[in-house]
Amino acid sequence: MIYWIKKKQLEERDQAVYSLHPIIRIDKYKVIYFPIPKVATSTLKYISAKLLELENIDSLELEDIHEFIFPSVERKNLHKYQDYYKFGFVRNPWERLFSCYKSKIKVDPNYNHPDYQDGISKRFVRYNLFRAGMSFEEFVKAISQIPDPDSDFHFKSQYIFFTNNKGEEVVNFIGRYESLQEDWKKVRDASNLPAIELPHLNKESSKHYSEYYTPETIDIVSARYAEDINKFGYKFEFKPN
């Protein structure tokens, strides 16, 4: 059994060396998982913890999975793991951005939570562009003003997550959020992972993301995430009839 400590148990000066979404290394099966925020990270971190035999994983609250220190790899050291199977997942950029808005921007400016300030994620405060209760249209326009080098990882372009410190893509397989179960099986089949099934831990709104977009915001996201859209073959999709 492997025992891990929570980030909250570390001294504040030590927490800075740990990323909230590190590149996760699972040595027993020689695989490396590249998490992307808002792309099933709770589910895939949960599976990673199971594979790492994290104690009492089944009794964890959902939000606690992001508080654990996983064995990780720095981008500059990825070349040392040539024989590891490397994978990650991507999500439709329009849907991912709406998911980000729903989770990081609260209606109530007095929303009280350790990770929020004045109703917005503390990670977003530094931009001076976001506020509690802002509309999705305002949020999209704010995001469009922030280039990738300055972007928080919750809305950074996805293709960047699969690169090493030289900007070279290093993954063996990129699956899709939209076909998560099927693509997870492809990961299992191509690697040494056991036949473990994915749970779905984080239920989101049943409303289709397209209902929140206007022609203008569709185009803004198309421009802001053009690299992801072209590389991964995504398009804006309207709610099925």
Secondary structure as the mmCIF struct_conf table of DSSP 4:
data_model
#
loop_
_struct_conf.conf_type_id
_struct_conf.id
_struct_conf.beg_label_comp_id
_struct_conf.beg_label_asym_id
_struct_conf.beg_label_seq_id
_struct_conf.end_label_comp_id
_struct_conf.end_label_asym_id
_struct_conf.end_label_seq_id
STRN STRN1 ILE A 2 ILE A 2
STRN STRN2 LYS A 6 LYS A 6
HELX_RH_3T_P HELX_RH_3T_P1 LYS A 7 GLN A 9
BEND BEND1 LEU A 10 LEU A 10
HELX_RH_AL_P HELX_RH_AL_P1 GLU A 12 GLN A 15
TURN_TY1_P TURN_TY1_P1 ALA A 16 VAL A 17
BEND BEND2 TYR A 18 TYR A 18
BEND BEND3 LEU A 20 HIS A 21
HELX_LH_PP_P HELX_LH_PP_P1 PRO A 22 PRO A 22
STRN STRN3 ILE A 23 ILE A 26
HELX_RH_3T_P HELX_RH_3T_P2 ASP A 27 TYR A 29
TURN_TY1_P TURN_TY1_P2 LYS A 30 LYS A 30
STRN STRN4 VAL A 31 PHE A 34
TURN_TY1_P TURN_TY1_P3 PRO A 37 LYS A 38
BEND BEND4 VAL A 39 ALA A 40
HELX_RH_AL_P HELX_RH_AL_P2 THR A 41 LEU A 51
TURN_TY1_P TURN_TY1_P4 LEU A 52 GLU A 53
STRN STRN5 LEU A 54 LEU A 54
TURN_TY1_P TURN_TY1_P5 GLU A 55 ASN A 56
HELX_RH_3T_P HELX_RH_3T_P3 ILE A 57 SER A 59
HELX_RH_3T_P HELX_RH_3T_P4 LEU A 62 GLU A 67
STRN STRN6 PHE A 68 PHE A 68
HELX_LH_PP_P HELX_LH_PP_P2 ILE A 69 PRO A 71
STRN STRN7 SER A 72 VAL A 73
HELX_RH_3T_P HELX_RH_3T_P5 ARG A 75 TYR A 81
TURN_TY1_P TURN_TY1_P6 GLN A 82 ASP A 83
BEND BEND5 TYR A 84 TYR A 84
STRN STRN8 TYR A 85 VAL A 90
HELX_RH_AL_P HELX_RH_AL_P3 PRO A 93 LYS A 104
STRN STRN9 ILE A 105 ILE A 105
BEND BEND6 VAL A 107 VAL A 107
TURN_TY1_P TURN_TY1_P7 PRO A 109 ASN A 110
TURN_TY1_P TURN_TY1_P8 PRO A 114 ASP A 115
STRN STRN10 TYR A 116 GLN A 117
TURN_TY1_P TURN_TY1_P9 ASP A 118 GLY A 119
STRN STRN11 ILE A 120 SER A 121
HELX_RH_3T_P HELX_RH_3T_P6 LYS A 122 TYR A 127
BEND BEND7 ASN A 128 ASN A 128
TURN_TY1_P TURN_TY1_P10 ALA A 132 GLY A 133
HELX_RH_AL_P HELX_RH_AL_P4 PHE A 136 ILE A 143
TURN_TY1_P TURN_TY1_P11 SER A 144 GLN A 145
BEND BEND8 ILE A 146 ILE A 146
HELX_RH_3T_P HELX_RH_3T_P7 ASP A 148 ASP A 150
TURN_TY1_P TURN_TY1_P12 PHE A 153 PHE A 155
BEND BEND9 LYS A 156 LYS A 156
HELX_RH_3T_P HELX_RH_3T_P8 GLN A 158 PHE A 162
STRN STRN12 THR A 163 THR A 163
TURN_TY1_P TURN_TY1_P13 ASN A 165 LYS A 166
BEND BEND10 GLY A 167 GLY A 167
STRN STRN13 GLU A 169 GLU A 169
BEND BEND11 ASN A 172 ASN A 172
STRN STRN14 PHE A 173 ARG A 176
HELX_RH_3T_P HELX_RH_3T_P9 TYR A 177 SER A 179
HELX_RH_AL_P HELX_RH_AL_P5 LEU A 180 ALA A 190
BEND BEND12 SER A 191 ASN A 192
BEND BEND13 ALA A 195 ALA A 195
HELX_LH_PP_P HELX_LH_PP_P3 GLU A 197 PRO A 199
BEND BEND14 SER A 206 LYS A 207
HELX_RH_3T_P HELX_RH_3T_P10 TYR A 209 TYR A 212
HELX_RH_AL_P HELX_RH_AL_P6 PRO A 215 ARG A 224
TURN_TY1_P TURN_TY1_P14 TYR A 225 TYR A 225
HELX_RH_AL_P HELX_RH_AL_P7 ALA A 226 PHE A 232
TURN_TY1_P TURN_TY1_P15 GLY A 233 GLY A 233
HELX_LH_PP_P HELX_LH_PP_P4 PHE A 238 PRO A 240
#
